[in-house]
């Protein structure tokens, strides 16, 4: 008996002893590899013949199974379909527009294997709406319902929905019906915030007027010195809101302390201190001359006496 034949018989006994014969048939050692370290095997599932390094790793305890490079069948019975080249072909077939059932029948696997691969790879074939790795028809209804709610809310602010919604973290495109200005807002802001066009403020009487978005007047002490007005340091926005509430004294609508649609710290619906008689006209920063007003209303009023 020559050396190669003895090596084949030795590997065959070890192959059977490790329980690899249930899924694969041992052919011989691949003597074209480095000192015959590879083995030639035949898969019982797809009848594919291939060479692999895996057997020596099994003998050393570094690997627990052999894997078919064609169908992904494993010697220990675990489902490793996702790791096979055949799975890549099946996913390409699915993305081309075929259904899960058609793909499963084409590649001779179960629909569960196709579904699991689709979810794992977050794929879609255009037939169903896909969101966050899920591909179900319920997502289509959920998407359309959320989009309808956004449209209804924008109509309350005289705004048109142009699109862009794809989930809770997306930004939607909006167009002002008053001036035609287009802009974007996040979905959470559209659902909870006060929406005003920055170009025309959303008010017909101020059409096409640009408003400065700076929060002027935050240092009332300096302005009082500049205009020679009376200044009471106890007058603060927090105390004023506690006294008068959050209703704007100019337009009558409620203020929103959490509005930050202009910048990190300001928004049109945030409350601000409005001086009934402007400080530029001699009005003091005192309790009898202050009221709560929207930042946008305060900005538009400017130094006029309403």
KOLTI-166100 format. One line per 2 residues: number of its first residue (from 1); for each residue x, y, z of N, C-alpha, C, O. Coordinates in steps of 0.05 Angstrom, whole numbers. Layout:
N
NUM> X:Y:Z:X:Y:Z:X:Y:Z:X:Y:Z | ...
***
This chain:
306
1> 17:-24:0:0:0:0:18:25:0:35:28:17 | 14:42:-20:30:66:-21:22:87:-1:2:84:13
3> 37:108:0:33:129:21:6:144:17:-7:149:37 | -1:149:-8:-26:164:-13:-50:148:-6:-69:158:5
5> -49:122:-13:-72:105:-8:-76:102:22:-98:101:32 | -54:99:37:-56:97:66:-66:123:78:-82:123:97
7> -58:146:66:-68:172:76:-98:175:71:-112:186:88 | -107:165:49:-136:166:43:-152:149:63:-173:159:73
9> -143:125:68:-157:108:87:-157:119:115:-177:117:129 | -134:131:123:-133:143:149:-153:167:152:-166:169:172
11> -154:183:131:-173:206:132:-202:196:131:-220:208:143 | -207:174:116:-234:164:114:-245:155:141:-267:160:148
13> -228:141:156:-236:131:183:-242:155:201:-262:155:216 | -225:175:200:-229:199:217:-254:214:207:-269:226:223
15> -259:214:181:-282:228:169:-308:215:180:-326:230:188 | -309:189:181:-333:175:190:-335:178:221:-357:181:231
17> -312:176:235:-313:178:264:-323:205:274:-335:206:295 | -319:226:259:-329:253:266:-357:258:257:-367:280:260
19> -371:238:245:-399:241:237:-403:258:213:-425:269:210 | -383:261:196:-386:277:173:-399:263:149:-406:275:129
21> -401:236:152:-412:220:130:-442:223:126:-453:213:107 | -456:236:145:-485:238:142:-493:257:120:-513:254:107
23> -476:278:115:-483:298:95:-464:297:71:-472:306:50 | -440:287:75:-420:287:54:-408:259:50:-407:242:68
25> -400:254:25:-385:229:18:-355:237:14:-349:255:-1 | -338:222:28:-309:227:26:-299:214:0:-303:190:-4
27> -285:229:-17:-274:219:-42:-244:212:-38:-236:189:-41 | -228:232:-31:-200:227:-26:-187:253:-16:-200:274:-15
29> -163:251:-9:-148:275:-2:-139:289:-28:-133:276:-48 | -139:316:-27:-131:332:-50:-101:335:-50:-90:353:-37
31> -87:317:-64:-58:317:-63:-45:340:-78:-21:344:-77 | -62:355:-93:-51:378:-107:-48:402:-88:-35:422:-94
33> -60:400:-65:-58:421:-45:-32:418:-29:-16:399:-34 | -27:435:-10:-3:434:6:-2:409:23:-16:407:43
35> 14:389:15:17:364:29:-9:350:34:-13:336:54 | -28:353:15:-54:339:17:-71:348:40:-86:333:52
37> -69:374:47:-84:384:70:-114:387:64:-131:385:81 | -120:391:38:-148:392:30:-159:364:25:-145:345:21
39> -186:362:26:-199:337:20:-221:342:-1:-233:363:-2 | -225:322:-18:-246:323:-38:-271:309:-27:-269:286:-18
41> -293:323:-27:-318:311:-16:-341:316:-36:-338:332:-55 | -363:302:-32:-386:305:-49:-411:309:-31:-416:294:-13
43> -425:331:-36:-449:337:-20:-472:319:-28:-478:315:-52 | -485:307:-8:-508:289:-13:-533:304:-21:-552:293:-32
45> -534:331:-15:-558:346:-20:-559:355:-49:-580:353:-63 | -537:366:-59:-537:377:-86:-517:362:-105:-515:370:-129
47> -504:341:-95:-485:325:-111:-461:342:-122:-449:335:-142 | -455:364:-108:-433:380:-117:-407:369:-105:-406:363:-81
49> -386:368:-121:-360:359:-112:-342:383:-109:-341:401:-126 | -327:384:-87:-310:407:-81:-288:399:-62:-290:378:-49
51> -267:415:-61:-246:411:-42:-247:432:-20:-255:455:-25 | -239:424:4:-241:443:27:-219:438:46:-208:416:49
53> -212:460:61:-192:458:81:-203:450:108:-189:444:127 | -230:449:110:-243:447:136:-237:422:152:-239:423:176
55> -230:400:139:-227:375:154:-204:376:174:-207:366:196 | -181:387:167:-159:388:186:-166:406:209:-158:401:232
57> -182:428:204:-190:445:226:-209:431:245:-209:436:269 | -225:412:234:-243:396:251:-227:378:269:-232:374:292
59> -206:366:257:-189:348:273:-175:363:295:-170:351:317 | -168:388:291:-154:404:312:-173:417:331:-165:431:350
61> -199:413:327:-219:425:345:-224:455:340:-237:468:356 | -215:466:317:-219:494:311:-244:499:295:-252:522:291
63> -256:478:285:-281:481:269:-299:457:275:-289:435:280 | -325:461:273:-343:439:281:-358:427:258:-371:407:261
65> -356:439:234:-372:428:212:-359:434:185:-342:451:182 | -367:418:165:-360:424:137:-383:438:124:-406:435:133
67> -377:454:104:-398:471:92:-397:468:62:-375:471:49 | -420:461:49:-421:459:20:-420:487:8:-435:505:16
69> -402:490:-12:-399:516:-24:-420:523:-44:-422:545:-54 | -437:503:-51:-458:507:-71:-485:512:-58:-498:532:-64
71> -494:495:-40:-521:497:-29:-521:506:0:-542:512:11 | -497:508:13:-495:517:40:-502:496:61:-504:502:85
73> -505:471:52:-511:449:71:-487:445:90:-464:448:83 | -494:439:115:-473:436:136:-473:408:147:-494:395:148
75> -450:398:155:-447:371:166:-461:368:193:-468:346:201 | -464:390:208:-476:388:235:-506:394:234:-518:396:255
77> -517:398:210:-546:402:208:-555:431:211:-579:436:208 | -537:450:217:-545:477:220:-551:490:193:-539:483:173
79> -570:508:193:-578:521:168:-558:544:163:-559:565:176 | -542:541:143:-523:562:136:-528:570:107:-509:577:92
81> -553:570:99:-561:579:72:-551:607:66:-544:613:44 | -552:624:86:-545:652:82:-516:655:73:-509:675:60
83> -499:636:79:-470:639:72:-463:627:45:-440:628:37 | -482:615:31:-476:601:6:-478:620:-18:-493:639:-17
85> -462:615:-39:-464:631:-63:-492:629:-76:-501:647:-90 | -505:606:-72:-531:602:-83:-551:622:-72:-570:631:-85
87> -547:629:-46:-565:649:-34:-561:676:-47:-581:691:-51 | -536:683:-54:-532:709:-68:-546:710:-94:-558:730:-102
89> -546:688:-109:-561:686:-134:-591:689:-130:-605:702:-145 | -601:676:-109:-629:677:-103:-638:705:-96:-660:714:-104
91> -622:720:-80:-629:747:-73:-628:765:-97:-645:784:-99 | -610:761:-115:-609:777:-140:-634:772:-157:-645:790:-169
93> -643:747:-157:-667:739:-171:-692:752:-159:-710:761:-173 | -692:753:-132:-714:765:-117:-716:795:-122:-737:806:-127
95> -692:809:-120:-692:838:-124:-700:846:-152:-709:868:-156 | -696:828:-171:-703:834:-199:-733:836:-203:-742:844:-224
97> -749:829:-182:-778:833:-184:-795:808:-181:-819:808:-185 | -782:786:-173:-797:761:-169:-806:758:-140:-793:769:-122
99> -827:743:-136:-838:739:-110:-821:719:-94:-804:706:-105 | -827:717:-68:-813:698:-50:-819:670:-59:-801:653:-60
101> -844:664:-67:-851:637:-75:-837:629:-101:-827:607:-104 | -836:648:-120:-822:643:-145:-793:638:-141:-781:620:-153
103> -781:653:-123:-752:650:-117:-746:623:-104:-727:610:-111 | -764:615:-85:-760:590:-71:-763:566:-91:-747:547:-89
105> -782:567:-109:-785:546:-128:-762:545:-148:-754:523:-156 | -752:568:-155:-730:569:-175:-705:556:-164:-690:542:-178
107> -699:561:-137:-674:552:-126:-677:528:-108:-658:519:-95 | -702:516:-107:-706:491:-93:-703:493:-63:-693:474:-50
109> -710:515:-51:-709:518:-21:-736:526:-11:-755:531:-27 | -739:528:15:-765:535:27:-769:565:26:-749:581:24
111> -794:574:27:-800:603:28:-789:616:53:-783:640:53 | -787:600:75:-777:611:100:-748:620:97:-740:640:108
113> -732:604:82:-704:611:78:-702:636:62:-685:653:67 | -719:640:42:-718:664:25:-727:688:42:-714:709:41
115> -748:685:58:-758:707:75:-737:715:95:-733:739:99 | -723:696:107:-703:702:127:-680:718:114:-669:736:126
117> -672:709:90:-650:723:77:-658:751:69:-642:770:70 | -683:755:60:-693:781:52:-693:800:76:-684:823:74
119> -702:790:99:-702:807:123:-674:813:133:-668:835:142 | -657:792:132:-630:796:142:-614:816:125:-598:832:136
121> -619:816:99:-604:834:81:-619:860:76:-609:878:62 | -643:863:87:-660:886:85:-664:893:55:-658:915:46
123> -675:874:40:-680:877:12:-709:882:6:-727:876:23 | -715:892:-18:-742:895:-27:-742:891:-57:-723:898:-71
125> -764:880:-68:-765:876:-97:-784:895:-110:-792:892:-133 | -792:917:-96:-810:937:-108:-839:930:-105:-856:947:-110
127> -846:905:-98:-875:898:-96:-886:907:-69:-910:914:-68 | -870:906:-49:-879:913:-22:-863:936:-11:-839:939:-18
129> -875:952:6:-860:974:19:-841:963:40:-848:945:55 | -817:974:40:-796:964:58:-788:986:78:-783:1008:70
131> -788:978:103:-780:998:123:-767:983:146:-779:965:159 | -742:990:153:-727:979:175:-726:949:175:-729:936:195
133> -721:937:152:-717:909:149:-742:893:148:-741:868:145 | -766:906:149:-791:891:148:-803:895:121:-803:918:110
135> -815:875:109:-827:877:83:-855:865:84:-859:841:78 | -874:881:92:-902:872:95:-920:893:84:-914:916:82
137> -944:884:76:-964:902:65:-975:921:87:-985:943:80 | -973:913:112:-981:931:133:-965:957:134:-975:978:142
139> -940:955:125:-923:979:124:-933:999:104:-930:1024:107 | -945:990:82:-956:1008:62:-979:1024:74:-980:1048:70
141> -997:1011:88:-1020:1024:100:-1010:1044:122:-1021:1066:124 | -991:1035:137:-980:1053:158:-966:1078:146:-969:1100:157
143> -952:1074:125:-938:1096:111:-959:1116:100:-956:1140:104 | -979:1106:86:-1000:1123:75:-1015:1138:96:-1023:1161:92
145> -1021:1125:118:-1036:1138:140:-1019:1161:152:-1030:1182:157 | -994:1156:157:-976:1177:168:-973:1200:149:-973:1223:157
147> -972:1194:123:-969:1215:103:-994:1232:102:-993:1257:99 | -1017:1219:105:-1043:1234:105:-1045:1252:129:-1055:1274:126
149> -1036:1243:152:-1037:1260:176:-1019:1284:173:-1026:1306:182 | -996:1280:160:-978:1303:156:-991:1324:137:-989:1348:142
151> -1004:1314:116:-1017:1332:97:-1039:1348:111:-1042:1372:107 | -1055:1334:128:-1077:1348:142:-1066:1369:161:-1078:1391:163
153> -1045:1363:175:-1034:1383:194:-1022:1407:179:-1025:1430:188 | -1009:1402:157:-997:1425:142:-1019:1443:131:-1014:1467:129
155> -1042:1432:124:-1063:1449:113:-1073:1469:134:-1083:1490:126 | -1071:1462:159:-1080:1480:180:-1063:1505:181:-1072:1527:190
157> -1038:1503:172:-1020:1526:172:-1016:1537:144:-997:1552:139 | -1035:1532:126:-1035:1542:99:-1010:1534:84:-998:1550:70
159> -1002:1508:87:-979:1498:74:-985:1473:58:-1005:1459:64 | -970:1468:37:-974:1445:20:-952:1424:25:-929:1432:29
161> -959:1399:24:-940:1377:27:-929:1369:0:-945:1363:-18 | -902:1369:-3:-890:1363:-29:-877:1335:-30:-870:1326:-52
163> -875:1322:-7:-863:1295:-7:-839:1294:12:-833:1313:26 | -826:1271:11:-802:1267:27:-805:1249:51:-785:1242:64
165> -830:1242:58:-834:1226:82:-826:1197:77:-836:1184:58 | -808:1186:94:-800:1158:92:-798:1145:119:-790:1122:121
167> -804:1160:140:-802:1149:167:-801:1171:187:-801:1195:180 | -800:1164:213:-801:1183:234:-777:1201:235:-779:1224:244
169> -754:1192:224:-730:1208:224:-725:1223:198:-704:1235:195 | -744:1224:180:-740:1237:155:-748:1266:156:-759:1276:176
171> -743:1281:134:-751:1309:132:-770:1311:108:-765:1300:87 | -791:1327:112:-811:1330:91:-808:1357:77:-799:1376:90
173> -815:1357:52:-813:1382:36:-840:1396:37:-861:1384:34 | -839:1422:42:-864:1438:47:-863:1463:29:-841:1474:23
175> -886:1472:20:-888:1497:4:-910:1514:16:-932:1505:22 | -904:1540:19:-923:1559:30:-943:1567:9:-935:1575:-13
177> -968:1565:15:-989:1574:-4:-990:1604:-8:-999:1614:-29 | -980:1619:12:-982:1648:12:-961:1660:-8:-968:1677:-24
179> -936:1651:-5:-915:1663:-21:-901:1644:-40:-885:1652:-57 | -907:1618:-38:-894:1598:-55:-867:1589:-47:-853:1574:-61
181> -857:1598:-23:-831:1591:-14:-830:1562:-5:-849:1552:8 | -809:1547:-13:-807:1518:-6:-785:1515:15:-765:1529:15
183> -789:1497:34:-770:1491:55:-775:1463:65:-793:1449:56 | -758:1454:84:-760:1428:96:-763:1429:126:-753:1448:139
185> -777:1410:137:-779:1407:166:-778:1378:174:-786:1361:158 | -769:1371:197:-768:1344:207:-796:1334:213:-814:1350:219
187> -800:1308:212:-827:1297:218:-836:1303:246:-859:1310:250 | -819:1300:267:-828:1307:294:-837:1336:297:-856:1342:311
189> -823:1354:283:-831:1382:284:-858:1387:270:-874:1403:280 | -862:1373:248:-888:1376:234:-911:1366:251:-932:1378:251
191> -906:1345:265:-928:1333:282:-934:1349:307:-957:1350:316 | -913:1362:318:-917:1375:344:-912:1405:344:-923:1420:361
193> -896:1415:325:-888:1443:326:-908:1462:312:-927:1453:300 | -902:1488:315:-918:1508:301:-904:1515:276:-881:1524:276
195> -918:1512:253:-905:1515:227:-912:1542:215:-935:1549:210 | -891:1558:211:-894:1584:198:-873:1588:177:-850:1581:181
197> -881:1598:154:-862:1603:132:-844:1626:141:-853:1647:149 | -818:1622:139:-799:1643:147:-799:1666:127:-790:1688:133
199> -808:1661:103:-807:1681:82:-829:1703:85:-823:1726:82 | -853:1694:92:-875:1713:94:-889:1712:121:-909:1726:126
201> -878:1695:139:-889:1692:166:-917:1679:166:-929:1675:188 | -927:1671:143:-953:1658:141:-976:1676:147:-998:1667:151
203> -972:1703:147:-993:1722:153:-998:1739:128:-980:1750:116 | -1024:1740:118:-1030:1755:94:-1022:1784:95:-1012:1795:75
205> -1025:1797:118:-1019:1826:120:-989:1832:118:-982:1855:114 | -972:1811:120:-944:1815:118:-933:1799:95:-911:1788:97
207> -947:1798:73:-939:1783:50:-913:1792:38:-908:1816:35 | -895:1773:32:-869:1778:19:-851:1795:36:-832:1807:26
209> -856:1797:62:-838:1812:80:-820:1793:94:-829:1773:107 | -794:1798:93:-775:1781:107:-772:1791:136:-770:1816:140
211> -771:1773:154:-769:1780:183:-742:1772:193:-732:1750:188 | -729:1790:208:-704:1783:221:-709:1761:242:-727:1763:258
213> -693:1740:241:-697:1717:259:-680:1719:283:-675:1698:296 | -669:1742:290:-652:1745:313:-670:1753:337:-689:1767:335
215> -662:1742:359:-677:1748:384:-666:1773:396:-650:1773:414 | -676:1796:386:-666:1821:396:-679:1827:424:-699:1815:430
217> -667:1845:439:-679:1854:464:-674:1835:487:-687:1838:508 | -656:1816:485:-652:1797:507:-637:1811:530:-639:1803:553
219> -621:1832:524:-608:1847:545:-623:1874:548:-615:1894:537 | -643:1873:564:-661:1896:568:-647:1918:584:-653:1942:581
221> -627:1911:600:-613:1931:617:-598:1950:599:-598:1974:603 | -584:1939:579:-568:1956:561:-587:1974:545:-580:1997:540
223> -609:1964:536:-628:1980:521:-641:2002:538:-646:2025:529 | -645:1996:564:-656:2016:582:-636:2039:585:-643:2063:586
225> -610:2032:587:-590:2053:589:-588:2069:563:-585:2094:564 | -590:2055:541:-588:2069:515:-610:2089:511:-606:2111:502
227> -636:2082:519:-658:2099:514:-665:2116:539:-684:2132:538 | -651:2112:561:-657:2127:585:-683:2120:598:-698:2137:608
229> -689:2094:598:-715:2084:609:-712:2073:637:-689:2068:646 | -734:2070:651:-734:2058:677:-730:2028:674:-742:2015:656
231> -713:2016:691:-707:1988:689:-711:1975:716:-701:1983:737 | -728:1953:716:-733:1937:740:-721:1910:735:-731:1895:718
233> -700:1903:750:-686:1877:746:-703:1853:754:-696:1831:746 | -725:1857:768:-742:1834:776:-760:1825:754:-772:1804:756
235> -762:1840:732:-779:1833:709:-764:1812:692:-745:1820:678 | -772:1788:693:-760:1766:677:-783:1751:662:-806:1753:669
237> -775:1737:641:-795:1723:625:-808:1701:641:-832:1696:639 | -792:1687:658:-803:1665:674:-825:1675:693:-846:1663:696
239> -819:1698:706:-839:1709:725:-863:1721:710:-886:1719:719 | -858:1732:686:-880:1743:670:-899:1721:661:-923:1725:661
241> -888:1698:652:-905:1675:644:-921:1665:668:-944:1658:666 | -908:1665:691:-922:1656:716:-945:1675:722:-965:1666:733
243> -942:1701:715:-963:1721:721:-985:1720:700:-1009:1721:707 | -977:1720:674:-997:1723:653:-1004:1698:637:-1023:1697:622
245> -988:1677:641:-992:1652:626:-978:1653:599:-961:1670:594 | -985:1635:581:-971:1632:555:-987:1643:532:-980:1638:509
247> -1009:1657:536:-1025:1668:514:-1012:1694:504:-1007:1712:520 | -1008:1696:478:-996:1720:466:-1016:1743:468:-1039:1741:461
249> -1006:1765:478:-1023:1789:482:-1029:1804:456:-1046:1821:455 | -1014:1797:435:-1017:1811:409:-1037:1796:391:-1055:1809:380
251> -1034:1770:388:-1051:1755:369:-1072:1738:384:-1091:1729:372 | -1067:1732:410:-1086:1717:425:-1082:1687:425:-1096:1672:438
253> -1062:1677:409:-1057:1649:408:-1037:1641:430:-1024:1658:442 | -1036:1614:435:-1018:1604:456:-989:1603:446:-984:1597:423
255> -970:1609:464:-942:1607:457:-932:1579:462:-944:1563:477 | -910:1572:449:-898:1546:452:-869:1549:462:-851:1556:447
257> -864:1543:488:-837:1546:499:-816:1528:486:-792:1533:488 | -825:1506:473:-807:1486:461:-802:1490:431:-789:1474:419
259> -812:1512:420:-809:1517:392:-780:1526:386:-771:1546:396 | -766:1510:369:-738:1516:362:-735:1513:332:-715:1502:323
261> -754:1522:317:-753:1517:288:-735:1537:273:-727:1532:250 | -728:1559:286:-710:1579:273:-681:1572:279:-664:1572:261
263> -675:1565:303:-648:1559:311:-649:1540:335:-670:1530:343 | -626:1536:347:-624:1517:370:-639:1529:394:-648:1513:411
265> -642:1555:395:-654:1567:419:-679:1584:413:-692:1592:432 | -686:1588:389:-709:1605:383:-727:1594:361:-719:1577:345
267> -752:1604:362:-772:1596:342:-794:1617:342:-796:1632:362 | -810:1618:322:-830:1640:319:-852:1639:341:-863:1660:349
269> -857:1615:352:-879:1613:372:-869:1613:401:-885:1609:419 | -843:1618:405:-833:1619:432:-842:1645:446:-845:1665:432
271> -847:1644:472:-855:1668:486:-832:1688:489:-809:1680:491 | -838:1713:490:-818:1734:494:-831:1757:510:-855:1758:513
273> -814:1775:520:-824:1799:535:-829:1821:515:-811:1830:501 | -854:1829:513:-862:1852:496:-868:1876:513:-882:1874:533
275> -857:1899:505:-862:1924:520:-885:1938:506:-884:1944:483 | -906:1942:522:-930:1955:511:-924:1982:498:-932:1987:475
277> -910:1998:512:-898:2022:500:-868:2016:496:-854:2013:515 | -859:2014:471:-832:2005:465:-812:2022:480:-816:2046:485
279> -790:2010:487:-768:2024:501:-757:2046:484:-747:2066:494 | -757:2043:458:-748:2064:440:-766:2088:440:-757:2110:433
281> -791:2085:450:-810:2107:452:-813:2117:480:-830:2133:486 | -795:2108:498:-796:2118:526:-808:2099:546:-809:2105:569
283> -818:2076:537:-831:2057:555:-810:2043:572:-788:2036:562 | -815:2039:598:-796:2027:616:-799:1996:617:-819:1984:609
285> -777:1984:627:-777:1955:632:-787:1950:660:-773:1943:679 | -813:1954:663:-827:1952:689:-851:1934:686:-860:1929:664
287> -862:1925:709:-884:1905:708:-909:1916:694:-923:1901:682 | -914:1941:697:-938:1953:685:-936:1957:655:-956:1964:642
289> -912:1953:643:-908:1958:615:-899:1934:599:-890:1936:577 | -902:1910:611:-893:1886:597:-916:1866:594:-935:1866:610
291> -914:1849:574:-934:1829:568:-921:1806:553:-900:1809:541 | -934:1782:553:-923:1759:539:-932:1761:509:-955:1767:504
293> -914:1755:491:-920:1755:463:-903:1735:448:-881:1728:457 | -914:1724:426:-898:1707:409:-873:1722:400:-874:1747:396
295> -851:1708:395:-827:1721:385:-832:1733:358:-821:1754:352 | -848:1719:341:-854:1729:314:-871:1754:316:-868:1773:300
297> -891:1754:334:-909:1777:337:-893:1801:348:-897:1824:340 | -875:1796:367:-859:1817:378:-840:1828:357:-836:1853:357
299> -830:1811:340:-811:1820:319:-826:1838:298:-816:1858:290 | -850:1829:291:-866:1844:271:-875:1871:282:-876:1891:268
301> -882:1871:307:-891:1896:320:-869:1916:321:-874:1940:317 | -844:1907:326:-821:1924:326:-824:1946:347:-831:1940:370
303> -819:1971:340:-821:1993:359:-846:2009:356:-847:2033:362 | -867:1996:345:-893:2010:342:-910:2007:367:-907:1987:381
305> -928:2025:371:-947:2023:393:-973:2013:381:-986:2027:366 | -981:1989:389:-1006:1977:378:-1029:1984:395:-1052:1976:390
***
